[in-house]
C-alpha cells in the first residue's frame, strides 16, 4: 500500500524524508503485542500501552482490573468534575496491596495559577493517601505556559510532590514550538490529539520529536470524541469501528507510547482491554481506519 511521503526541515535546518508507512513499521518495539510495557519516553517509567482516564468515572473495580492487566498509567482530575472518587478508591486499594511502585499516576491541573495548582495537587494526594504524583500535567494550553506557571511546576518537583512535568494541548503546533523556545527539557510528557480523524500529528508533531531523550507521548481522543463510533458518520458500506480498533490505530504508530481510554463501566473496560492481546494493525486495517477518518474529517 502506498502512503503519503512527507518532507521536513528540522529546527536546525537538516533535511529528512519519511513516509507514514515507514513510521508505522520501522521501529522494532512496535512489533510486540500491546500487553508488553514500554518506557514512557525519557521518564524511564514503565507503562502499559493503554492508559486510564478518570473523566468518565469508571468504577474502581474496572480500574483495578485494568491495572492487573498492566494498565498502570492513570490520569486523575478533570476540568469540570474534579477528582473522581472511583479512581481515588482504586488508587488507595492499589497502594494497600503494596503496589504503589507499579502505579504511574499523572494528576491534571487546569488552574493556570501556581498557588491553586499546588493546593489542588496536595488535596488530591491527601485524598488518595499518596506522598507524590508521578507526573503533573498542565492542561490544556493552546500556547506555551507562562514562566510563572513553569516555575511553580518546577518548585513542586523540587519539593518532591511530583517526579515529572507534562503538558496537554489541543493545539498540535504547540509541541514543536516548545523545542524552538528551548523549554522542551522541562516537559517530560506530551498529551496530544491523534486519531484516524485527526491525523495531523503525523506531520506536525511526530517528525519533530528528538531521536534521543524524547518526551513520552500520550494520546487522547482516540475515538475523536465518539465520531468514529457513530454509525451516521460512516462512509457507505463501512462497518462502524469499535473503540478497541480506534485504540489499536493510535498505538500502531511508533511515536505513541500510551493511548488513553475512558470507559464508563466494567464491561466497557473489559472490551477495551481486548486490544492487549493484539498488536499493531495490518496495512489493510490501517487503510480502512484512515478511509473512515478521512470521510469524517471532510464531512
SEDOVO-798319 format. One record per residue: x, y, z of N, C-alpha, C in turn. Coordinates in Angstrom, 3 decimals. Layout:
GUDO      n.px      n.py      n.pz     ca.px     ca.py     ca.pz      c.px      c.py      c.pz
GUDO         X         Y         Z         X         Y         Z         X         Y         Z
...
# end
This chain:
GUDO      n.px      n.py      n.pz     ca.px     ca.py     ca.pz      c.px      c.py      c.pz
GUDO     0.841    -1.200     0.000     0.000     0.000     0.000     0.873     1.246     0.000
GUDO     0.498     2.249    -0.770     1.263     3.494    -0.818     0.785     4.436     0.256
GUDO     1.748     5.119     0.896     1.432     6.126     1.901     1.992     7.456     1.444
GUDO     1.402     8.521     1.921     1.903     9.855     1.622     3.311    10.018     2.159
GUDO     4.169    10.642     1.373     5.528    10.926     1.820     5.610    12.372     2.262
GUDO     6.224    12.610     3.424     6.379    13.945     3.975     7.845    14.349     3.893
GUDO     8.081    15.603     3.624     9.429    16.153     3.631     9.459    17.285     4.629
GUDO    10.489    17.297     5.497    10.570    18.286     6.559    11.969    18.836     6.681
GUDO    12.046    20.012     7.267    13.303    20.564     7.746    13.167    20.690     9.249
GUDO    14.149    20.171     9.980    14.041    20.251    11.425    14.469    21.621    11.907
GUDO    14.518    21.787    13.252    14.745    23.106    13.839    16.133    23.665    13.548
GUDO    17.073    22.796    13.099    18.406    23.314    12.769    18.665    23.245    11.266
GUDO    17.592    23.016    10.491    17.697    23.092     9.050    18.079    21.801     8.365
GUDO    18.149    20.696     9.073    18.503    19.432     8.454    17.317    18.885     7.672
GUDO    17.628    18.285     6.526    16.586    17.764     5.644    16.344    16.294     5.942
GUDO    15.086    15.899     6.019    14.808    14.474     6.150    13.455    14.162     5.529
GUDO    13.275    12.898     5.172    12.070    12.451     4.463    11.624    11.117     5.048
GUDO    10.325    10.954     5.167     9.816     9.651     5.583     8.402     9.490     5.062
GUDO     7.923     8.283     5.061     6.525     8.010     4.712     5.804     7.545     5.960
GUDO     4.491     7.690     5.956     3.714     7.204     7.085     3.919     5.703     7.249
GUDO     4.035     4.987     6.130     4.292     3.558     6.210     5.589     3.259     6.923
GUDO     6.630     4.040     6.650     7.910     3.847     7.334     7.747     4.056     8.826
GUDO     7.027     5.119     9.202     6.847     5.415    10.622     6.097     4.285    11.322
GUDO     5.126     3.726    10.625     4.283     2.743    11.280     4.999     1.433    11.543
GUDO     5.975     1.125    10.707     6.514    -0.225    10.818     8.014    -0.297    11.001
GUDO     8.707     0.824    11.111    10.156     0.779    11.154    10.717     0.523    12.545
GUDO    10.013     0.890    13.599    10.553     0.777    14.955    10.256    -0.594    15.538
GUDO    11.288    -1.299    15.920    11.124    -2.676    16.367    10.236    -2.842    17.589
GUDO    10.199    -1.912    18.580     9.333    -2.152    19.733     7.867    -2.336    19.366
GUDO     7.469    -1.831    18.196     6.052    -1.854    17.862     5.638    -3.128    17.145
GUDO     6.548    -4.097    17.046     6.172    -5.395    16.542     5.612    -6.262    17.669
GUDO     5.763    -5.805    18.898     5.303    -6.602    20.025     3.829    -6.346    20.291
GUDO     3.236    -7.270    21.043     1.834    -7.100    21.409     1.687    -5.950    22.394
GUDO     0.469    -5.480    22.498     0.218    -4.318    23.342     0.123    -4.667    24.831
GUDO     0.307    -5.934    25.176     0.314    -6.282    26.593     1.700    -6.132    27.209
GUDO     2.681    -5.749    26.394     4.030    -5.538    26.894     4.217    -4.069    27.259
GUDO     4.849    -3.812    28.382     5.050    -2.436    28.821     6.131    -1.765    27.979
GUDO     6.178    -0.453    28.062     7.117     0.343    27.281     7.602     1.485    28.163
GUDO     8.773     2.023    27.866     9.258     3.176    28.619     8.560     4.433    28.124
GUDO     8.100     5.242    29.046     7.408     6.485    28.703     8.441     7.569    28.407
GUDO     9.003     7.494    27.216     9.991     8.485    26.812    11.146     8.561    27.786
GUDO    11.652     9.795    27.984    12.834     9.973    28.820    12.553     9.853    30.320
GUDO    11.271     9.689    30.692    10.987     9.489    32.116    11.556     8.167    32.616
GUDO    11.661     7.198    31.719    12.123     5.882    32.119    11.067     5.064    32.838
GUDO     9.871     5.618    33.024     8.790     4.913    33.699     8.252     3.800    32.805
GUDO     8.044     2.624    33.371     7.479     1.507    32.630     5.953     1.599    32.685
GUDO     5.336     1.697    31.520     3.886     1.889    31.469     3.248     0.907    30.500
GUDO     1.982     0.570    30.781     1.192    -0.209    29.849     0.756     0.676    28.693
GUDO     0.408     0.058    27.580     0.098     0.830    26.374    -1.268     1.499    26.427
GUDO    -2.156     1.000    27.276    -3.486     1.594    27.406    -3.561     2.314    28.743
GUDO    -3.797     3.632    28.692    -3.916     4.425    29.902    -5.374     4.570    30.314
GUDO    -5.593     4.907    31.572    -6.956     5.021    32.102    -7.221     6.463    32.514
GUDO    -8.228     7.076    31.886    -8.620     8.440    32.218    -9.774     8.417    33.211
GUDO    -9.754     9.336    34.165   -10.776     9.349    35.215   -12.025    10.118    34.828
GUDO   -11.980    10.822    33.699   -13.058    11.747    33.361   -14.419    11.121    33.137
GUDO   -14.444     9.811    32.824   -15.735     9.163    32.568   -16.205     8.358    33.770
GUDO   -15.459     8.448    34.858   -15.845     7.905    36.154   -16.105     6.397    36.110
GUDO   -15.180     5.674    35.516   -15.263     4.216    35.567   -15.201     3.772    37.021
GUDO   -15.922     2.723    37.393   -15.892     2.266    38.785   -14.516     1.744    39.177
GUDO   -14.252     1.752    40.475   -12.946     1.305    40.976   -12.645    -0.118    40.530
GUDO   -13.655    -0.988    40.499   -13.462    -2.378    40.081   -12.882    -2.452    38.672
GUDO   -13.395    -1.625    37.771   -12.900    -1.623    36.392   -11.449    -1.162    36.334
GUDO   -11.136    -0.124    37.093    -9.780     0.418    37.098    -8.787    -0.597    37.653
GUDO    -9.185    -1.277    38.725    -8.292    -2.263    39.339    -8.092    -3.478    38.437
GUDO    -9.127    -3.887    37.708    -8.971    -4.986    36.751    -7.977    -4.602    35.666
GUDO    -8.095    -3.383    35.177    -7.183    -2.920    34.134    -5.752    -2.841    34.663
GUDO    -5.603    -2.385    35.878    -4.276    -2.305    36.493    -3.626    -3.687    36.555
GUDO    -4.407    -4.696    36.901    -3.882    -6.060    36.972    -3.459    -6.569    35.603
GUDO    -4.023    -5.984    34.536    -3.630    -6.355    33.177    -2.454    -5.518    32.678
GUDO    -1.915    -4.669    33.539    -0.741    -3.884    33.161    -1.024    -2.449    32.786
GUDO    -2.300    -2.027    32.881    -2.656    -0.644    32.540    -2.396     0.227    33.770
GUDO    -1.169     0.652    33.923    -0.761     1.331    35.163    -0.622     2.837    35.020
GUDO    -0.811     3.386    33.796    -0.749     4.844    33.609    -2.158     5.399    33.761
GUDO    -2.349     6.229    34.771    -3.668     6.779    35.054    -3.599     8.291    35.164
GUDO    -4.598     8.943    34.587    -4.712    10.391    34.725    -5.899    10.697    35.620
GUDO    -5.678    11.584    36.564    -6.700    11.887    37.577    -6.924    13.389    37.619
GUDO    -8.193    13.786    37.584    -8.540    15.204    37.635    -9.094    15.675    36.313
GUDO   -10.265    16.307    36.335   -10.874    16.868    35.141   -11.286    18.303    35.413
GUDO   -11.477    19.041    34.355   -11.787    20.468    34.489   -13.137    20.692    35.154
GUDO   -14.128    19.866    34.803   -15.491    20.082    35.302   -15.770    19.239    36.539
GUDO   -15.422    17.955    36.492   -15.816    17.033    37.554   -14.817    16.928    38.693
GUDO   -13.610    17.432    38.505   -12.611    17.341    39.562   -12.068    15.931    39.705
GUDO   -11.728    15.535    40.909   -11.124    14.231    41.154   -12.191    13.152    41.294
GUDO   -12.094    12.126    40.466   -13.045    11.028    40.517   -12.887    10.242    41.811
GUDO   -13.959    10.059    42.585   -13.851     9.260    43.809   -13.579     7.788    43.496
GUDO   -13.995     7.334    42.305   -13.776     5.940    41.938   -12.286     5.676    41.702
GUDO   -11.620     6.587    41.013   -10.186     6.404    40.821    -9.451     6.572    42.150
GUDO    -9.915     7.494    42.982    -9.319     7.640    44.314    -9.364     6.313    45.065
GUDO   -10.521     5.657    45.039   -10.665     4.384    45.747    -9.756     3.319    45.141
GUDO    -9.666     3.300    43.805    -8.803     2.321    43.146    -7.341     2.545    43.524
GUDO    -6.928     3.801    43.559    -5.546     4.119    43.927    -5.261     3.677    45.356
GUDO    -6.168     3.959    46.244    -5.978     3.559    47.645    -5.904     2.032    47.778
GUDO    -6.726     1.329    47.016    -6.702    -0.131    47.056    -5.394    -0.682    46.489
GUDO    -4.919    -0.064    45.408    -3.649    -0.485    44.804    -2.499    -0.279    45.792
GUDO    -2.512     0.867    46.446    -1.472     1.142    47.432    -1.553     0.160    48.597
GUDO    -2.756    -0.160    49.057    -2.942    -1.062    50.192    -2.406    -2.460    49.894
GUDO    -2.363    -2.806    48.600    -1.825    -4.113    48.195    -0.306    -4.070    48.014
GUDO     0.298    -2.911    48.351     1.747    -2.785    48.230     2.239    -2.621    46.810
GUDO     1.390    -2.076    45.914     1.762    -1.965    44.505     1.894    -0.509    44.043
GUDO     2.152     0.411    44.984     2.315     1.814    44.590     3.424     1.987    43.569
GUDO     4.495     1.219    43.683     5.622     1.388    42.773     5.273     1.040    41.329
GUDO     4.250     0.213    41.144     3.824    -0.132    39.783     2.928     0.949    39.177
GUDO     2.287     1.723    40.023     1.349     2.745    39.568     2.093     3.963    39.030
GUDO     1.647     4.466    37.881     2.163     5.716    37.330     0.983     6.684    37.260
GUDO     0.917     7.572    38.241    -0.218     8.486    38.370     0.149     9.881    37.873
GUDO    -0.614    10.350    36.906    -0.453    11.705    36.379    -1.668    12.529    36.798
GUDO    -1.436    13.567    37.569    -2.517    14.432    38.027    -2.593    15.671    37.145
GUDO    -3.806    15.961    36.676    -4.015    17.128    35.817    -4.261    18.373    36.654
GUDO    -3.768    19.492    36.167    -4.069    20.798    36.751    -4.564    21.728    35.655
GUDO    -5.701    22.351    35.898    -6.279    23.286    34.934    -6.330    24.714    35.490
GUDO    -5.742    24.935    36.639    -5.909    26.221    37.309    -5.149    27.340    36.605
GUDO    -4.012    27.021    35.969    -3.162    28.016    35.315    -2.667    29.055    36.318
GUDO    -2.688    28.704    37.600    -2.124    29.548    38.653    -1.327    28.653    39.589
GUDO    -0.098    29.032    39.873     0.800    28.176    40.641     0.238    27.844    42.024
GUDO    -0.329    28.850    42.703    -0.839    28.618    44.052    -1.955    27.590    44.044
GUDO    -2.920    27.766    43.125    -4.045    26.841    43.065    -3.601    25.459    42.606
GUDO    -2.609    25.404    41.708    -2.092    24.113    41.266    -1.557    23.320    42.444
GUDO    -0.752    23.964    43.291    -0.210    23.262    44.446    -1.317    22.887    45.434
GUDO    -2.282    23.763    45.604    -3.372    23.497    46.538    -4.159    22.253    46.124
GUDO    -4.581    22.215    44.851    -5.394    21.092    44.391    -4.568    19.814    44.273
GUDO    -3.303    19.943    43.917    -2.436    18.770    43.868    -2.313    18.151    45.254
GUDO    -2.021    18.974    46.244    -1.873    18.477    47.612    -3.174    17.859    48.112
GUDO    -4.285    18.487    47.757    -5.593    17.964    48.161    -5.832    16.587    47.546
GUDO    -5.512    16.433    46.271    -5.698    15.154    45.607    -4.813    14.066    46.183
GUDO    -3.547    14.402    46.442    -2.621    13.433    47.011    -3.101    12.960    48.383
GUDO    -3.558    13.903    49.185    -4.046    13.541    50.516    -5.247    12.614    50.417
GUDO    -6.165    12.904    49.493    -7.363    12.073    49.333    -7.003    10.652    48.916
GUDO    -5.950    10.529    48.103    -5.542     9.211    47.611    -4.585     8.506    48.558
GUDO    -4.145     9.205    49.596    -3.200     8.624    50.528    -1.803     8.489    49.970
GUDO    -1.418     9.417    49.096    -0.110     9.357    48.451     0.763    10.531    48.882
GUDO     2.065    10.329    48.798     3.019    11.394    49.107     3.397    12.192    47.871
GUDO     3.252    11.586    46.705     3.673    12.257    45.478     2.885    11.704    44.294
GUDO     2.861    12.477    43.221     2.334    12.008    41.943     3.523    11.781    41.017
GUDO     3.389    10.831    40.124     4.490    10.572    39.201     4.634    11.697    38.180
GUDO     3.539    12.356    37.867     3.608    13.470    36.914     2.514    14.483    37.209
GUDO     2.829    15.743    36.944     1.840    16.819    36.917     1.652    17.200    35.457
GUDO     0.417    17.128    34.959     0.125    17.501    33.580    -0.559    18.862    33.576
GUDO     0.058    19.833    32.953    -0.525    21.164    32.824    -1.461    21.159    31.615
GUDO    -2.730    21.371    31.842    -3.670    21.291    30.724    -4.786    22.315    30.865
GUDO    -5.434    22.642    29.812    -4.987    22.495    28.432    -4.419    23.829    27.995
GUDO    -3.256    23.831    27.350    -2.577    25.059    26.989    -2.515    25.200    25.469
GUDO    -3.159    26.226    24.904    -3.064    26.440    23.460    -1.712    27.030    23.054
GUDO    -0.998    27.600    24.024     0.330    28.162    23.748     1.234    27.867    24.942
GUDO     2.492    28.222    24.816     3.465    27.929    25.851     3.026    28.492    27.195
GUDO     3.053    27.668    28.248     2.710    28.180    29.583     3.649    29.304    29.988
GUDO     3.151    30.221    30.780     3.966    31.346    31.233     5.113    30.852    32.114
GUDO     6.141    31.665    32.221     7.285    31.294    33.060     6.862    31.153    34.514
GUDO     5.888    31.922    34.935     5.380    31.834    36.313     4.806    30.447    36.587
GUDO     4.036    29.926    35.626     3.455    28.597    35.791     4.547    27.531    35.753
GUDO     5.512    27.699    34.847     6.615    26.737    34.756     7.431    26.724    36.047
GUDO     7.710    27.909    36.583     8.478    27.988    37.831     7.725    27.311    38.972
GUDO     6.394    27.482    38.983     5.585    26.842    40.023     5.645    25.325    39.924
GUDO     5.599    24.803    38.688     5.675    23.353    38.499     7.043    22.820    38.911
GUDO     8.076    23.565    38.579     9.432    23.151    38.960     9.581    23.126    40.477
GUDO     8.965    24.085    41.169     9.025    24.091    42.637     8.351    22.849    43.220
GUDO     7.246    22.430    42.619     6.573    21.221    43.089     7.476    20.000    42.916
GUDO     8.232    20.007    41.833     9.177    18.914    41.593    10.292    18.944    42.631
GUDO    10.771    20.135    42.939    11.840    20.279    43.936    11.362    19.868    45.331
GUDO    10.075    20.068    45.599     9.511    19.680    46.892     9.246    18.176    46.992
GUDO     9.372    17.479    45.888     9.127    16.043    45.896     7.672    15.655    45.749
GUDO     6.802    16.627    45.403     5.377    16.329    45.238     5.084    15.689    43.881
GUDO     5.953    15.911    42.909     5.829    15.302    41.585     7.215    14.870    41.126
GUDO     7.245    13.921    40.211     8.522    13.464    39.674     8.798    14.057    38.291
GUDO     7.742    14.230    37.494     7.902    14.704    36.127     6.810    15.718    35.806
GUDO     7.041    16.503    34.762     6.105    17.552    34.339     5.686    17.273    32.905
GUDO     4.394    17.397    32.658     3.875    17.224    31.308     2.966    18.375    30.930
GUDO     2.610    18.416    29.649     1.696    19.450    29.165     0.708    18.805    28.209
GUDO    -0.535    19.295    28.242    -1.589    18.792    27.377    -2.131    19.941    26.540
GUDO    -2.404    19.650    25.267    -2.908    20.708    24.398    -3.665    20.116    23.218
GUDO    -4.676    20.858    22.764    -5.365    20.528    21.520    -4.637    21.154    20.332
GUDO    -3.757    22.078    20.593    -3.010    22.762    19.543    -1.725    21.992    19.263
GUDO    -1.725    21.221    18.189    -0.568    20.380    17.889     0.698    21.185    17.632
GUDO     0.548    22.390    17.094     1.721    23.197    16.768     2.459    23.678    18.004
GUDO     1.816    23.571    19.167     2.495    23.952    20.403     3.740    23.108    20.628
GUDO     3.666    21.818    20.332     4.730    20.897    20.729     6.052    21.143    20.005
GUDO     6.070    21.299    18.676     7.348    21.669    18.056     7.827    23.056    18.474
GUDO     6.887    23.954    18.807     7.286    25.287    19.250     7.967    25.254    20.617
GUDO     7.619    24.266    21.443     8.296    24.139    22.727     9.785    23.881    22.524
GUDO    10.108    23.092    21.525    11.515    22.815    21.235    12.214    24.070    20.735
GUDO    11.533    24.824    19.878    12.143    26.047    19.343    12.422    27.061    20.452
GUDO    11.563    27.058    21.480    11.732    28.001    22.584    12.661    27.470    23.675
GUDO    13.268    26.314    23.401    14.275    25.737    24.290    13.745    25.456    25.693
GUDO    12.463    25.143    25.790    11.930    24.742    27.098    11.441    23.302    27.048
GUDO    11.785    22.609    25.945    11.337    21.234    25.789    11.804    20.351    26.942
GUDO    12.993    20.643    27.477    13.536    19.795    28.531    12.702    19.842    29.808
GUDO    11.912    20.880    29.972    11.065    20.980    31.168     9.959    19.941    31.121
GUDO     9.434    19.691    29.921     8.280    18.814    29.776     8.730    17.399    29.424
GUDO     8.430    16.473    30.301     8.804    15.076    30.119     7.723    14.275    29.408
GUDO     6.496    14.811    29.362     5.365    14.089    28.794     4.508    15.060    27.982
GUDO     4.128    14.639    26.782     3.177    15.390    25.960     1.867    14.611    25.898
GUDO     0.750    15.293    26.185    -0.583    14.742    25.943    -1.146    15.459    24.725
GUDO    -1.504    14.720    23.677    -1.942    15.358    22.434    -3.044    14.570    21.750
GUDO    -3.676    15.224    20.767    -4.745    14.610    19.983    -4.151    13.848    18.810
GUDO    -4.631    12.621    18.619    -4.276    11.856    17.431    -5.291    10.744    17.275
GUDO    -5.840    10.618    16.075    -6.822     9.575    15.794    -6.907     9.415    14.286
GUDO    -7.740     8.471    13.856    -7.943     8.289    12.420    -8.603     9.517    11.802
GUDO    -9.331    10.288    12.605    -9.942    11.529    12.117    -8.941    12.672    12.175
GUDO    -8.208    12.771    13.252    -7.223    13.842    13.459    -5.823    13.278    13.296
GUDO    -5.363    13.186    12.057    -4.077    12.579    11.747    -2.941    13.608    11.662
GUDO    -3.241    14.859    11.978    -2.279    15.937    11.781    -0.978    15.788    12.532
GUDO    -0.995    15.065    13.658     0.234    14.895    14.440     1.313    14.186    13.638
GUDO     0.909    13.401    12.634     1.900    12.699    11.812     2.784    13.672    11.048
GUDO     2.261    14.852    10.740     3.042    15.852    10.015     3.519    16.986    10.913
GUDO     2.760    17.277    11.987     3.018    18.482    12.777     3.745    18.245    14.094
GUDO     3.769    16.999    14.566     4.387    16.722    15.864     5.438    15.622    15.779
GUDO     5.040    14.440    15.338     5.918    13.278    15.418     7.269    13.462    14.718
GUDO     7.311    14.109    13.533     8.618    14.255    12.872     9.596    15.140    13.643
GUDO     9.092    15.960    14.550     9.942    16.918    15.256    10.361    16.436    16.642
GUDO     9.975    15.229    16.981    10.418    14.678    18.259    11.884    14.289    18.165
GUDO    12.679    14.595    19.169    14.096    14.224    19.121    14.265    12.710    19.153
GUDO    15.280    12.221    18.479    15.519    10.779    18.492    15.964    10.308    19.864
GUDO    16.763    11.113    20.531    17.262    10.758    21.857    16.625    11.651    22.912
GUDO    16.409    11.086    24.078    15.891    11.860    25.211    14.564    12.541    24.891
GUDO    13.713    11.829    24.186    12.439    12.431    23.779    11.415    12.338    24.900
GUDO    10.419    13.229    24.895     9.347    13.134    25.901     8.449    11.934    25.634
GUDO     7.765    11.481    26.666     6.768    10.443    26.482     5.553    11.010    25.760
GUDO     4.945    10.213    24.888     3.804    10.673    24.092     2.553     9.904    24.503
GUDO     1.559    10.652    24.965     0.291    10.076    25.403    -0.817    10.672    24.542
GUDO    -1.636     9.802    23.976    -2.703    10.256    23.090    -4.050    10.269    23.806
GUDO    -4.846    11.300    23.516    -6.234    11.319    23.971    -7.156    11.546    22.780
GUDO    -8.424    11.302    22.951    -9.462    11.396    21.911    -9.208    10.428    20.763
GUDO    -8.846     9.192    21.055    -8.614     8.195    20.006    -9.875     7.916    19.195
GUDO   -11.042     8.112    19.805   -12.309     7.901    19.088   -12.822     9.194    18.464
GUDO   -12.014    10.261    18.533   -12.425    11.576    18.007   -13.742    12.016    18.626
GUDO   -13.762    11.952    19.975   -14.957    12.336    20.737   -16.178    11.529    20.308
GUDO   -15.963    10.262    19.976   -17.063     9.376    19.637   -17.487     9.400    18.184
GUDO   -16.900    10.278    17.383   -17.300    10.358    15.964   -17.016     9.056    15.232
GUDO   -15.913     8.401    15.588   -15.556     7.153    14.913   -16.472     5.996    15.316
GUDO   -17.294     6.206    16.326   -18.210     5.164    16.791   -19.647     5.436    16.366
GUDO   -19.850     6.486    15.592   -21.191     6.926    15.206   -21.570     6.345    13.841
GUDO   -22.563     5.456    13.785   -22.948     4.852    12.501   -23.343     5.876    11.443
GUDO   -23.899     6.999    11.867   -24.354     8.009    10.916   -23.208     8.713    10.197
GUDO   -22.001     8.576    10.723   -20.859     9.267    10.127   -19.995     8.359     9.254
GUDO   -20.418     7.108     9.074   -19.625     6.160     8.306   -19.771     6.373     6.798
GUDO   -18.714     6.105     6.042   -18.855     6.069     4.584   -19.797     4.937     4.190
GUDO   -20.436     5.028     3.051   -21.358     3.964     2.624   -20.660     2.605     2.602
GUDO   -21.314     1.628     3.236   -20.809     0.270     3.201   -19.757    -0.069     4.235
GUDO   -19.339     0.887     5.068   -18.298     0.636     6.063   -18.909     0.255     7.409
GUDO   -18.318    -0.760     8.016   -18.704    -1.149     9.367   -18.173    -0.127    10.367
GUDO   -18.933     0.136    11.414   -18.512     1.084    12.442   -17.343     0.480    13.233
GUDO   -16.241     1.193    13.382   -15.131     0.667    14.186   -15.539     0.541    15.650
GUDO   -14.897    -0.359    16.337   -15.064    -0.443    17.782   -14.082     0.522    18.445
GUDO   -14.324     0.808    19.712   -13.372     1.656    20.443   -11.998     1.005    20.454
GUDO   -11.956    -0.324    20.607   -10.683    -1.035    20.627    -9.925    -0.847    19.319
GUDO   -10.631    -0.825    18.198    -9.964    -0.603    16.910    -9.393     0.805    16.833
GUDO   -10.094     1.760    17.424    -9.563     3.136    17.457    -8.267     3.194    18.255
GUDO    -8.219     2.477    19.371    -7.007     2.448    20.191    -5.880     1.734    19.454
GUDO    -6.202     0.658    18.770    -5.170    -0.064    18.005    -4.584     0.814    16.908
GUDO    -5.435     1.605    16.248    -4.933     2.510    15.217    -3.894     3.451    15.806
GUDO    -4.215     4.061    16.932    -3.303     5.009    17.570    -2.007     4.332    17.987
GUDO    -2.114     3.186    18.639    -0.926     2.508    19.157    -0.099     1.856    18.061
GUDO    -0.633     1.762    16.850     0.143     1.241    15.731     1.191     2.231    15.259
GUDO     1.060     3.479    15.680     2.076     4.475    15.320     3.206     4.422    16.345
GUDO     4.450     4.242    15.910     5.566     4.063    16.843     5.898     5.280    17.676
GUDO     5.358     6.443    17.346     5.636     7.631    18.144     4.803     7.659    19.420
GUDO     3.722     6.888    19.456     2.793     6.932    20.591     3.168     5.867    21.619
GUDO     3.334     6.307    22.853     3.642     5.375    23.939     2.375     4.825    24.585
GUDO     1.436     5.726    24.880     0.224     5.353    25.618    -0.992     5.954    24.927
GUDO    -2.056     5.184    24.847    -3.341     5.678    24.357    -4.328     5.648    25.510
GUDO    -4.952     6.776    25.792    -5.892     6.853    26.900    -7.248     6.248    26.513
GUDO    -7.868     5.602    27.487    -9.211     5.079    27.309   -10.094     5.623    28.425
GUDO   -11.371     5.852    28.090   -12.284     6.434    29.076   -13.575     5.661    29.191
GUDO   -13.542     4.411    29.636   -14.777     3.644    29.782   -15.616     4.136    30.961
GUDO   -16.902     3.831    30.887   -17.815     4.209    31.969   -18.201     3.023    32.841
GUDO   -18.027     1.811    32.320   -18.490     0.627    33.029   -17.417    -0.456    33.024
GUDO   -17.623    -1.477    33.848   -16.715    -2.632    33.873   -16.723    -3.328    32.517
GUDO   -17.895    -3.499    31.927   -17.985    -4.184    30.632   -17.239    -3.420    29.546
GUDO   -17.377    -2.095    29.525   -16.648    -1.304    28.536   -15.143    -1.433    28.728
GUDO   -14.711    -1.440    29.974   -13.283    -1.609    30.244   -12.796    -2.956    29.724
GUDO   -13.547    -4.005    29.986   -13.139    -5.337    29.542   -13.076    -5.425    28.026
GUDO   -14.012    -4.771    27.345   -13.974    -4.745    25.882   -12.707    -4.045    25.387
GUDO   -12.364    -2.931    26.028   -11.176    -2.183    25.615    -9.893    -2.956    25.897
GUDO    -9.889    -3.731    26.973    -8.696    -4.489    27.344    -8.380    -5.592    26.342
GUDO    -9.311    -5.907    25.448    -9.066    -6.945    24.450    -7.904    -6.592    23.532
GUDO    -7.602    -5.303    23.377    -6.503    -4.936    22.479    -5.157    -5.372    23.037
GUDO    -5.097    -5.648    24.337    -3.826    -6.061    24.931    -3.379    -7.419    24.398
GUDO    -4.303    -8.193    23.863    -3.968    -9.494    23.290    -3.628    -9.379    21.810
GUDO    -3.586    -8.155    21.310    -3.319    -7.935    19.891    -2.071    -7.068    19.733
GUDO    -1.764    -6.742    18.497    -0.622    -5.891    18.207    -1.005    -4.856    17.170
GUDO    -0.024    -4.252    16.521    -0.315    -3.209    15.531    -1.222    -3.703    14.417
GUDO    -1.978    -2.790    13.841    -2.872    -3.116    12.741    -2.084    -3.492    11.487
GUDO    -2.711    -4.288    10.648    -2.144    -4.591     9.334    -2.320    -3.374     8.430
GUDO    -1.675    -3.408     7.280    -1.813    -2.288     6.348    -3.258    -2.133     5.888
GUDO    -3.944    -3.238     5.688    -5.349    -3.167     5.258    -6.219    -2.562     6.361
GUDO    -5.964    -2.941     7.603    -6.738    -2.394     8.724    -6.476    -0.899     8.878
GUDO    -5.215    -0.504     8.751    -4.878     0.921     8.841    -5.530     1.708     7.719
GUDO    -5.511     1.143     6.511    -6.101     1.831     5.362    -7.599     2.037     5.572
GUDO    -8.252     1.039     6.140    -9.691     1.169     6.412    -9.954     2.269     7.422
GUDO    -9.178     2.307     8.512    -9.374     3.329     9.531    -9.113     4.721     8.962
GUDO    -8.094     4.828     8.127    -7.805     6.139     7.509    -8.929     6.557     6.562
GUDO    -9.455     5.594     5.831   -10.544     5.888     4.908   -11.764     6.421     5.658
GUDO   -12.093     5.771     6.773   -13.214     6.231     7.596   -12.906     7.596     8.197
GUDO   -11.696     7.745     8.747   -11.313     9.011     9.372   -11.325    10.167     8.390
GUDO   -10.817     9.926     7.185   -10.812    10.987     6.163   -12.227    11.385     5.783
GUDO   -13.109    10.416     5.720   -14.508    10.706     5.375   -15.148    11.579     6.459
GUDO   -14.907    11.235     7.716   -15.490    12.008     8.824   -14.877    13.394     8.885
GUDO   -13.566    13.472     8.691   -12.883    14.773     8.753   -13.382    15.724     7.668
GUDO   -13.691    15.179     6.501   -14.132    16.013     5.398   -15.630    16.199     5.332
GUDO   -16.352    15.580     6.283   -17.820    15.646     6.275   -18.309    17.035     6.657
# end
